[in-house]
């Protein structure tokens, strides 16, 4: 079973990558670093929250595990 701490660290790292990508996409789409960055921050906050919840739900499901 995965610990909460591990789930959170994985989520933060994944979302840092997503933040960088979304900032670039927002910059390209809008031409504004400020607007692109704001969109990326909102996306990252929502994504981080949902990912942690998703990981914790799956941590409690035994289906597909061996041992």
PyMOL Python script that loads the backbone (N, CA, C, O; Angstrom):
from pymol import cmd

cmd.read_pdbstr("""\
ATOM      1  N   UNK A   1       0.843  -1.184   0.000  1.00  0.00           N
ATOM      2  CA  UNK A   1       0.000   0.000   0.000  1.00  0.00           C
ATOM      3  C   UNK A   1       0.887   1.245   0.000  1.00  0.00           C
ATOM      4  O   UNK A   1       1.957   1.260   0.609  1.00  0.00           O
ATOM      5  N   UNK A   2       0.445   2.244  -0.664  1.00  0.00           N
ATOM      6  CA  UNK A   2       1.182   3.496  -0.774  1.00  0.00           C
ATOM      7  C   UNK A   2       0.783   4.432   0.360  1.00  0.00           C
ATOM      8  O   UNK A   2      -0.394   4.526   0.710  1.00  0.00           O
ATOM      9  N   UNK A   3       1.769   5.125   0.933  1.00  0.00           N
ATOM     10  CA  UNK A   3       1.480   6.060   2.016  1.00  0.00           C
ATOM     11  C   UNK A   3       0.899   7.359   1.465  1.00  0.00           C
ATOM     12  O   UNK A   3       1.064   7.677   0.287  1.00  0.00           O
ATOM     13  N   UNK A   4       0.223   8.099   2.329  1.00  0.00           N
ATOM     14  CA  UNK A   4      -0.317   9.408   1.936  1.00  0.00           C
ATOM     15  C   UNK A   4       0.811  10.340   1.506  1.00  0.00           C
ATOM     16  O   UNK A   4       0.689  11.076   0.528  1.00  0.00           O
ATOM     17  N   UNK A   5       1.911  10.294   2.255  1.00  0.00           N
ATOM     18  CA  UNK A   5       3.036  11.177   1.940  1.00  0.00           C
ATOM     19  C   UNK A   5       3.568  10.910   0.528  1.00  0.00           C
ATOM     20  O   UNK A   5       3.828  11.848  -0.226  1.00  0.00           O
ATOM     21  N   UNK A   6       3.729   9.641   0.175  1.00  0.00           N
ATOM     22  CA  UNK A   6       4.203   9.280  -1.162  1.00  0.00           C
ATOM     23  C   UNK A   6       3.224   9.770  -2.220  1.00  0.00           C
ATOM     24  O   UNK A   6       3.638  10.315  -3.243  1.00  0.00           O
ATOM     25  N   UNK A   7       1.934   9.582  -1.984  1.00  0.00           N
ATOM     26  CA  UNK A   7       0.916  10.047  -2.932  1.00  0.00           C
ATOM     27  C   UNK A   7       1.004  11.553  -3.132  1.00  0.00           C
ATOM     28  O   UNK A   7       0.903  12.036  -4.259  1.00  0.00           O
ATOM     29  N   UNK A   8       1.189  12.293  -2.053  1.00  0.00           N
ATOM     30  CA  UNK A   8       1.268  13.750  -2.145  1.00  0.00           C
ATOM     31  C   UNK A   8       2.529  14.185  -2.888  1.00  0.00           C
ATOM     32  O   UNK A   8       2.468  15.072  -3.739  1.00  0.00           O
ATOM     33  N   UNK A   9       3.667  13.572  -2.576  1.00  0.00           N
ATOM     34  CA  UNK A   9       4.927  13.926  -3.257  1.00  0.00           C
ATOM     35  C   UNK A   9       4.809  13.639  -4.756  1.00  0.00           C
ATOM     36  O   UNK A   9       5.198  14.465  -5.581  1.00  0.00           O
ATOM     37  N   UNK A  10       4.277  12.476  -5.102  1.00  0.00           N
ATOM     38  CA  UNK A  10       4.088  12.150  -6.520  1.00  0.00           C
ATOM     39  C   UNK A  10       3.186  13.173  -7.191  1.00  0.00           C
ATOM     40  O   UNK A  10       3.463  13.605  -8.310  1.00  0.00           O
ATOM     41  N   UNK A  11       2.120  13.561  -6.523  1.00  0.00           N
ATOM     42  CA  UNK A  11       1.183  14.534  -7.087  1.00  0.00           C
ATOM     43  C   UNK A  11       1.840  15.890  -7.286  1.00  0.00           C
ATOM     44  O   UNK A  11       1.616  16.546  -8.303  1.00  0.00           O
ATOM     45  N   UNK A  12       2.652  16.315  -6.319  1.00  0.00           N
ATOM     46  CA  UNK A  12       3.319  17.613  -6.434  1.00  0.00           C
ATOM     47  C   UNK A  12       4.302  17.621  -7.597  1.00  0.00           C
ATOM     48  O   UNK A  12       4.344  18.578  -8.370  1.00  0.00           O
ATOM     49  N   UNK A  13       5.085  16.566  -7.723  1.00  0.00           N
ATOM     50  CA  UNK A  13       6.053  16.494  -8.826  1.00  0.00           C
ATOM     51  C   UNK A  13       5.331  16.476 -10.176  1.00  0.00           C
ATOM     52  O   UNK A  13       5.703  17.200 -11.099  1.00  0.00           O
ATOM     53  N   UNK A  14       4.306  15.650 -10.276  1.00  0.00           N
ATOM     54  CA  UNK A  14       3.544  15.560 -11.525  1.00  0.00           C
ATOM     55  C   UNK A  14       2.929  16.912 -11.871  1.00  0.00           C
ATOM     56  O   UNK A  14       2.944  17.321 -13.032  1.00  0.00           O
ATOM     57  N   UNK A  15       2.391  17.603 -10.878  1.00  0.00           N
ATOM     58  CA  UNK A  15       1.757  18.882 -11.130  1.00  0.00           C
ATOM     59  C   UNK A  15       2.759  19.992 -11.420  1.00  0.00           C
ATOM     60  O   UNK A  15       2.420  20.946 -12.120  1.00  0.00           O
ATOM     61  N   UNK A  16       3.982  19.896 -10.904  1.00  0.00           N
ATOM     62  CA  UNK A  16       5.019  20.863 -11.263  1.00  0.00           C
ATOM     63  C   UNK A  16       5.340  20.746 -12.751  1.00  0.00           C
ATOM     64  O   UNK A  16       5.523  21.751 -13.438  1.00  0.00           O
ATOM     65  N   UNK A  17       5.405  19.521 -13.234  1.00  0.00           N
ATOM     66  CA  UNK A  17       5.619  19.302 -14.668  1.00  0.00           C
ATOM     67  C   UNK A  17       4.442  19.877 -15.450  1.00  0.00           C
ATOM     68  O   UNK A  17       4.628  20.576 -16.446  1.00  0.00           O
ATOM     69  N   UNK A  18       3.242  19.581 -14.993  1.00  0.00           N
ATOM     70  CA  UNK A  18       2.036  20.098 -15.647  1.00  0.00           C
ATOM     71  C   UNK A  18       1.967  21.610 -15.632  1.00  0.00           C
ATOM     72  O   UNK A  18       1.521  22.223 -16.602  1.00  0.00           O
ATOM     73  N   UNK A  19       2.408  22.221 -14.535  1.00  0.00           N
ATOM     74  CA  UNK A  19       2.407  23.680 -14.432  1.00  0.00           C
ATOM     75  C   UNK A  19       3.308  24.288 -15.501  1.00  0.00           C
ATOM     76  O   UNK A  19       2.928  25.257 -16.159  1.00  0.00           O
ATOM     77  N   UNK A  20       4.480  23.730 -15.671  1.00  0.00           N
ATOM     78  CA  UNK A  20       5.405  24.232 -16.691  1.00  0.00           C
ATOM     79  C   UNK A  20       4.811  24.091 -18.095  1.00  0.00           C
ATOM     80  O   UNK A  20       4.872  25.017 -18.904  1.00  0.00           O
ATOM     81  N   UNK A  21       4.240  22.927 -18.365  1.00  0.00           N
ATOM     82  CA  UNK A  21       3.651  22.687 -19.690  1.00  0.00           C
ATOM     83  C   UNK A  21       2.456  23.612 -19.933  1.00  0.00           C
ATOM     84  O   UNK A  21       2.336  24.205 -21.005  1.00  0.00           O
ATOM     85  N   UNK A  22       1.580  23.734 -18.945  1.00  0.00           N
ATOM     86  CA  UNK A  22       0.392  24.574 -19.109  1.00  0.00           C
ATOM     87  C   UNK A  22       0.744  26.053 -19.216  1.00  0.00           C
ATOM     88  O   UNK A  22       0.059  26.803 -19.912  1.00  0.00           O
ATOM     89  N   UNK A  23       1.806  26.482 -18.531  1.00  0.00           N
ATOM     90  CA  UNK A  23       2.248  27.870 -18.666  1.00  0.00           C
ATOM     91  C   UNK A  23       2.677  28.138 -20.097  1.00  0.00           C
ATOM     92  O   UNK A  23       2.329  29.167 -20.677  1.00  0.00           O
ATOM     93  N   UNK A  24       3.427  27.218 -20.657  1.00  0.00           N
ATOM     94  CA  UNK A  24       3.868  27.361 -22.041  1.00  0.00           C
ATOM     95  C   UNK A  24       2.682  27.351 -23.005  1.00  0.00           C
ATOM     96  O   UNK A  24       2.607  28.178 -23.913  1.00  0.00           O
ATOM     97  N   UNK A  25       1.771  26.425 -22.806  1.00  0.00           N
ATOM     98  CA  UNK A  25       0.577  26.356 -23.667  1.00  0.00           C
ATOM     99  C   UNK A  25      -0.244  27.635 -23.532  1.00  0.00           C
ATOM    100  O   UNK A  25      -0.704  28.188 -24.531  1.00  0.00           O
ATOM    101  N   UNK A  26      -0.430  28.108 -22.291  1.00  0.00           N
ATOM    102  CA  UNK A  26      -1.185  29.346 -22.076  1.00  0.00           C
ATOM    103  C   UNK A  26      -0.518  30.542 -22.713  1.00  0.00           C
ATOM    104  O   UNK A  26      -1.185  31.408 -23.279  1.00  0.00           O
ATOM    105  N   UNK A  27       0.810  30.592 -22.621  1.00  0.00           N
ATOM    106  CA  UNK A  27       1.554  31.677 -23.256  1.00  0.00           C
ATOM    107  C   UNK A  27       1.369  31.647 -24.769  1.00  0.00           C
ATOM    108  O   UNK A  27       1.126  32.680 -25.392  1.00  0.00           O
ATOM    109  N   UNK A  28       1.484  30.465 -25.355  1.00  0.00           N
ATOM    110  CA  UNK A  28       1.322  30.332 -26.808  1.00  0.00           C
ATOM    111  C   UNK A  28      -0.110  30.677 -27.223  1.00  0.00           C
ATOM    112  O   UNK A  28      -0.323  31.351 -28.231  1.00  0.00           O
ATOM    113  N   UNK A  29      -1.093  30.211 -26.439  1.00  0.00           N
ATOM    114  CA  UNK A  29      -2.502  30.413 -26.798  1.00  0.00           C
ATOM    115  C   UNK A  29      -2.950  31.861 -26.630  1.00  0.00           C
ATOM    116  O   UNK A  29      -3.749  32.363 -27.420  1.00  0.00           O
ATOM    117  N   UNK A  30      -2.427  32.538 -25.587  1.00  0.00           N
ATOM    118  CA  UNK A  30      -2.913  33.892 -25.302  1.00  0.00           C
ATOM    119  C   UNK A  30      -1.927  34.989 -25.661  1.00  0.00           C
ATOM    120  O   UNK A  30      -2.314  36.146 -25.829  1.00  0.00           O
ATOM    121  N   UNK A  31      -0.654  34.633 -25.779  1.00  0.00           N
ATOM    122  CA  UNK A  31       0.364  35.642 -26.032  1.00  0.00           C
ATOM    123  C   UNK A  31       0.753  36.416 -24.785  1.00  0.00           C
ATOM    124  O   UNK A  31       1.545  37.355 -24.856  1.00  0.00           O
ATOM    125  N   UNK A  32       0.202  36.029 -23.648  1.00  0.00           N
ATOM    126  CA  UNK A  32       0.473  36.732 -22.394  1.00  0.00           C
ATOM    127  C   UNK A  32       1.005  35.756 -21.359  1.00  0.00           C
ATOM    128  O   UNK A  32       0.374  34.740 -21.067  1.00  0.00           O
ATOM    129  N   UNK A  33       2.175  36.073 -20.804  1.00  0.00           N
ATOM    130  CA  UNK A  33       2.740  35.222 -19.758  1.00  0.00           C
ATOM    131  C   UNK A  33       1.882  35.270 -18.501  1.00  0.00           C
ATOM    132  O   UNK A  33       1.733  34.259 -17.815  1.00  0.00           O
ATOM    133  N   UNK A  34       1.318  36.431 -18.194  1.00  0.00           N
ATOM    134  CA  UNK A  34       0.490  36.578 -16.990  1.00  0.00           C
ATOM    135  C   UNK A  34      -0.794  35.748 -17.094  1.00  0.00           C
ATOM    136  O   UNK A  34      -1.150  35.031 -16.160  1.00  0.00           O
ATOM    137  N   UNK A  35      -1.472  35.846 -18.213  1.00  0.00           N
ATOM    138  CA  UNK A  35      -2.711  35.086 -18.401  1.00  0.00           C
ATOM    139  C   UNK A  35      -2.395  33.598 -18.493  1.00  0.00           C
ATOM    140  O   UNK A  35      -3.083  32.777 -17.885  1.00  0.00           O
ATOM    141  N   UNK A  36      -1.371  33.251 -19.240  1.00  0.00           N
ATOM    142  CA  UNK A  36      -0.965  31.848 -19.349  1.00  0.00           C
ATOM    143  C   UNK A  36      -0.582  31.265 -18.002  1.00  0.00           C
ATOM    144  O   UNK A  36      -0.944  30.132 -17.683  1.00  0.00           O
ATOM    145  N   UNK A  37       0.154  32.045 -17.209  1.00  0.00           N
ATOM    146  CA  UNK A  37       0.541  31.590 -15.873  1.00  0.00           C
ATOM    147  C   UNK A  37      -0.648  31.441 -14.949  1.00  0.00           C
ATOM    148  O   UNK A  37      -0.713  30.485 -14.176  1.00  0.00           O
ATOM    149  N   UNK A  38      -1.593  32.369 -15.013  1.00  0.00           N
ATOM    150  CA  UNK A  38      -2.801  32.281 -14.180  1.00  0.00           C
ATOM    151  C   UNK A  38      -3.621  31.046 -14.535  1.00  0.00           C
ATOM    152  O   UNK A  38      -4.098  30.333 -13.652  1.00  0.00           O
ATOM    153  N   UNK A  39      -3.779  30.800 -15.818  1.00  0.00           N
ATOM    154  CA  UNK A  39      -4.503  29.595 -16.255  1.00  0.00           C
ATOM    155  C   UNK A  39      -3.797  28.334 -15.764  1.00  0.00           C
ATOM    156  O   UNK A  39      -4.438  27.385 -15.314  1.00  0.00           O
ATOM    157  N   UNK A  40      -2.487  28.337 -15.856  1.00  0.00           N
ATOM    158  CA  UNK A  40      -1.706  27.184 -15.419  1.00  0.00           C
ATOM    159  C   UNK A  40      -1.837  26.965 -13.914  1.00  0.00           C
ATOM    160  O   UNK A  40      -1.946  25.821 -13.472  1.00  0.00           O
ATOM    161  N   UNK A  41      -1.828  28.037 -13.115  1.00  0.00           N
ATOM    162  CA  UNK A  41      -1.967  27.903 -11.662  1.00  0.00           C
ATOM    163  C   UNK A  41      -3.326  27.332 -11.273  1.00  0.00           C
ATOM    164  O   UNK A  41      -3.412  26.463 -10.406  1.00  0.00           O
ATOM    165  N   UNK A  42      -4.379  27.814 -11.907  1.00  0.00           N
ATOM    166  CA  UNK A  42      -5.718  27.287 -11.624  1.00  0.00           C
ATOM    167  C   UNK A  42      -5.788  25.815 -12.009  1.00  0.00           C
ATOM    168  O   UNK A  42      -6.293  24.994 -11.244  1.00  0.00           O
ATOM    169  N   UNK A  43      -5.288  25.483 -13.178  1.00  0.00           N
ATOM    170  CA  UNK A  43      -5.278  24.101 -13.634  1.00  0.00           C
ATOM    171  C   UNK A  43      -4.491  23.203 -12.680  1.00  0.00           C
ATOM    172  O   UNK A  43      -4.923  22.094 -12.368  1.00  0.00           O
ATOM    173  N   UNK A  44      -3.338  23.685 -12.220  1.00  0.00           N
ATOM    174  CA  UNK A  44      -2.491  22.906 -11.326  1.00  0.00           C
ATOM    175  C   UNK A  44      -3.157  22.692  -9.974  1.00  0.00           C
ATOM    176  O   UNK A  44      -3.100  21.589  -9.430  1.00  0.00           O
ATOM    177  N   UNK A  45      -3.779  23.711  -9.427  1.00  0.00           N
ATOM    178  CA  UNK A  45      -4.454  23.578  -8.128  1.00  0.00           C
ATOM    179  C   UNK A  45      -5.576  22.547  -8.203  1.00  0.00           C
ATOM    180  O   UNK A  45      -5.712  21.704  -7.316  1.00  0.00           O
ATOM    181  N   UNK A  46      -6.367  22.616  -9.248  1.00  0.00           N
ATOM    182  CA  UNK A  46      -7.464  21.659  -9.421  1.00  0.00           C
ATOM    183  C   UNK A  46      -6.895  20.264  -9.675  1.00  0.00           C
ATOM    184  O   UNK A  46      -7.351  19.287  -9.082  1.00  0.00           O
ATOM    185  N   UNK A  47      -5.908  20.174 -10.551  1.00  0.00           N
ATOM    186  CA  UNK A  47      -5.313  18.877 -10.883  1.00  0.00           C
ATOM    187  C   UNK A  47      -4.651  18.214  -9.699  1.00  0.00           C
ATOM    188  O   UNK A  47      -4.785  17.003  -9.520  1.00  0.00           O
ATOM    189  N   UNK A  48      -3.933  18.979  -8.878  1.00  0.00           N
ATOM    190  CA  UNK A  48      -3.274  18.430  -7.696  1.00  0.00           C
ATOM    191  C   UNK A  48      -4.299  17.854  -6.727  1.00  0.00           C
ATOM    192  O   UNK A  48      -4.133  16.742  -6.225  1.00  0.00           O
ATOM    193  N   UNK A  49      -5.336  18.599  -6.474  1.00  0.00           N
ATOM    194  CA  UNK A  49      -6.385  18.131  -5.564  1.00  0.00           C
ATOM    195  C   UNK A  49      -7.028  16.849  -6.076  1.00  0.00           C
ATOM    196  O   UNK A  49      -7.193  15.890  -5.322  1.00  0.00           O
ATOM    197  N   UNK A  50      -7.382  16.831  -7.327  1.00  0.00           N
ATOM    198  CA  UNK A  50      -8.046  15.655  -7.899  1.00  0.00           C
ATOM    199  C   UNK A  50      -7.110  14.450  -7.945  1.00  0.00           C
ATOM    200  O   UNK A  50      -7.548  13.321  -7.724  1.00  0.00           O
ATOM    201  N   UNK A  51      -5.834  14.675  -8.228  1.00  0.00           N
ATOM    202  CA  UNK A  51      -4.880  13.572  -8.298  1.00  0.00           C
ATOM    203  C   UNK A  51      -4.677  12.923  -6.938  1.00  0.00           C
ATOM    204  O   UNK A  51      -4.622  11.697  -6.839  1.00  0.00           O
ATOM    205  N   UNK A  52      -4.565  13.734  -5.886  1.00  0.00           N
ATOM    206  CA  UNK A  52      -4.390  13.183  -4.543  1.00  0.00           C
ATOM    207  C   UNK A  52      -5.617  12.351  -4.164  1.00  0.00           C
ATOM    208  O   UNK A  52      -5.478  11.247  -3.637  1.00  0.00           O
ATOM    209  N   UNK A  53      -6.788  12.863  -4.424  1.00  0.00           N
ATOM    210  CA  UNK A  53      -8.017  12.109  -4.131  1.00  0.00           C
ATOM    211  C   UNK A  53      -8.039  10.807  -4.929  1.00  0.00           C
ATOM    212  O   UNK A  53      -8.340   9.747  -4.380  1.00  0.00           O
ATOM    213  N   UNK A  54      -7.727  10.881  -6.202  1.00  0.00           N
ATOM    214  CA  UNK A  54      -7.704   9.711  -7.084  1.00  0.00           C
ATOM    215  C   UNK A  54      -6.730   8.654  -6.575  1.00  0.00           C
ATOM    216  O   UNK A  54      -7.072   7.473  -6.521  1.00  0.00           O
ATOM    217  N   UNK A  55      -5.515   9.069  -6.200  1.00  0.00           N
ATOM    218  CA  UNK A  55      -4.505   8.133  -5.691  1.00  0.00           C
ATOM    219  C   UNK A  55      -4.954   7.481  -4.394  1.00  0.00           C
ATOM    220  O   UNK A  55      -4.753   6.281  -4.205  1.00  0.00           O
ATOM    221  N   UNK A  56      -5.556   8.248  -3.503  1.00  0.00           N
ATOM    222  CA  UNK A  56      -5.990   7.697  -2.217  1.00  0.00           C
ATOM    223  C   UNK A  56      -7.138   6.705  -2.408  1.00  0.00           C
ATOM    224  O   UNK A  56      -7.194   5.688  -1.717  1.00  0.00           O
ATOM    225  N   UNK A  57      -8.032   6.984  -3.319  1.00  0.00           N
ATOM    226  CA  UNK A  57      -9.122   6.044  -3.604  1.00  0.00           C
ATOM    227  C   UNK A  57      -8.530   4.735  -4.122  1.00  0.00           C
ATOM    228  O   UNK A  57      -8.897   3.661  -3.646  1.00  0.00           O
ATOM    229  N   UNK A  58      -7.629   4.814  -5.080  1.00  0.00           N
ATOM    230  CA  UNK A  58      -7.032   3.602  -5.641  1.00  0.00           C
ATOM    231  C   UNK A  58      -6.148   2.871  -4.638  1.00  0.00           C
ATOM    232  O   UNK A  58      -6.002   1.652  -4.727  1.00  0.00           O
ATOM    233  N   UNK A  59      -5.557   3.588  -3.687  1.00  0.00           N
ATOM    234  CA  UNK A  59      -4.736   2.933  -2.667  1.00  0.00           C
ATOM    235  C   UNK A  59      -5.575   1.995  -1.804  1.00  0.00           C
ATOM    236  O   UNK A  59      -5.056   1.035  -1.234  1.00  0.00           O
ATOM    237  N   UNK A  60      -6.864   2.275  -1.712  1.00  0.00           N
ATOM    238  CA  UNK A  60      -7.749   1.438  -0.910  1.00  0.00           C
ATOM    239  C   UNK A  60      -8.435   0.329  -1.680  1.00  0.00           C
ATOM    240  O   UNK A  60      -9.215  -0.427  -1.100  1.00  0.00           O
ATOM    241  N   UNK A  61      -8.169   0.211  -2.963  1.00  0.00           N
ATOM    242  CA  UNK A  61      -8.806  -0.813  -3.794  1.00  0.00           C
ATOM    243  C   UNK A  61      -7.819  -1.957  -4.003  1.00  0.00           C
ATOM    244  O   UNK A  61      -6.703  -1.752  -4.480  1.00  0.00           O
ATOM    245  N   UNK A  62      -8.243  -3.150  -3.644  1.00  0.00           N
ATOM    246  CA  UNK A  62      -7.344  -4.315  -3.726  1.00  0.00           C
ATOM    247  C   UNK A  62      -7.325  -4.937  -5.115  1.00  0.00           C
ATOM    248  O   UNK A  62      -6.425  -5.723  -5.409  1.00  0.00           O
ATOM    249  N   UNK A  63      -8.261  -4.624  -5.962  1.00  0.00           N
ATOM    250  CA  UNK A  63      -8.363  -5.231  -7.287  1.00  0.00           C
ATOM    251  C   UNK A  63      -7.064  -5.077  -8.074  1.00  0.00           C
ATOM    252  O   UNK A  63      -6.500  -3.986  -8.160  1.00  0.00           O
ATOM    253  N   UNK A  64      -6.606  -6.171  -8.639  1.00  0.00           N
ATOM    254  CA  UNK A  64      -5.421  -6.166  -9.503  1.00  0.00           C
ATOM    255  C   UNK A  64      -4.096  -6.249  -8.772  1.00  0.00           C
ATOM    256  O   UNK A  64      -3.041  -6.233  -9.407  1.00  0.00           O
ATOM    257  N   UNK A  65      -4.128  -6.335  -7.485  1.00  0.00           N
ATOM    258  CA  UNK A  65      -2.880  -6.447  -6.712  1.00  0.00           C
ATOM    259  C   UNK A  65      -2.566  -7.912  -6.462  1.00  0.00           C
ATOM    260  O   UNK A  65      -3.461  -8.741  -6.299  1.00  0.00           O
ATOM    261  N   UNK A  66      -1.295  -8.206  -6.437  1.00  0.00           N
ATOM    262  CA  UNK A  66      -0.849  -9.560  -6.113  1.00  0.00           C
ATOM    263  C   UNK A  66      -0.167  -9.529  -4.758  1.00  0.00           C
ATOM    264  O   UNK A  66       0.565  -8.594  -4.436  1.00  0.00           O
ATOM    265  N   UNK A  67      -0.414 -10.555  -3.978  1.00  0.00           N
ATOM    266  CA  UNK A  67       0.291 -10.673  -2.694  1.00  0.00           C
ATOM    267  C   UNK A  67      -0.443 -10.209  -1.562  1.00  0.00           C
ATOM    268  O   UNK A  67       0.056 -10.263  -0.438  1.00  0.00           O
TER     269      UNK A  67
END
""", "prot")
cmd.dss("prot")
cmd.show_as("cartoon", "prot")
cmd.util.cbc("prot")
cmd.orient("prot")
